[in-house]
């Protein structure tokens, strides 16, 4: 995994010699703090190997940035296997981590590929308050079908048309919900709406530290409405094998526990993406 010209076998050795003629690598991210942290880790790891990086972070949600990736204006983008697969194959039957990853490799358009998936996961999950869970005997999505009062689901506006949104709840679990758009990706506005009972069910990414901090109950998903979603880099043809090795090394080192902790540093301690990424890379002794 050593880069050409490296004095060490470590692909993240900051003493490696870069090729001045190599192209700039554009690293992008979603408009989501956790995704931006991962993108910053990629960017710093590449720069540690003298690779020039152009950061294009906080672009937006999948419907906005996928055309940019497909068009070749972004070279490296942290994605999530299950959600990305459903973007391309809405009716996929893959649910497990390995099956989803295999199907995703076949689903991507020409010119794009995914590198190794990380052990870290950050997938959509449905959450309710502890009070709602105990009052209604709800611990899984299936239990929602037995709730007699009207239910409203809250989440980013695109959730309304995603396969696991209201239509998926109805077809897979027989659960009818109204929908309220809340445009902060499970952030404070979403939490307030849930706690204030404006909505009874919200979509929050599983690595969000606010789930534990607010004593929310993540509902079990026995029928696999949500696909397994491991962190995975989507890359362009500009990403060479040497660059891929660097990013794969980062992906292998990022654990689910790491991601929750890094997200907590952003949400609870207001640390910058740059500082969080730098400290994590140093902690892992990756360069």
Secondary structure, 3 states (H helix, E strand, C coil): CCCCCCCCCCCCCCCCCCCCCCCCEEEECCCCHHHHHHHHHHHHHHHCCCCCEEEECCCCCHHHHHHHHHCCCCCEEEEEHHHHHHHHCCCCCCCCHHHHHHHHHHHCCCCEEEEEEEEEECCCCEEECHHHHHHHCCCEHHHHHHCCCCCEEEECHHHHHCCCCHHHHHHHHCCCCEEEECCCCCCHHHHHHHHCCCCCEEECCCCCCHHHHCCCEECECCCCCCCCCEEEEEEECCCCHHHHHHHHHHHHHCCHHHHHHHHHHHHCCCCCHHHHHHHHHHHCCCC
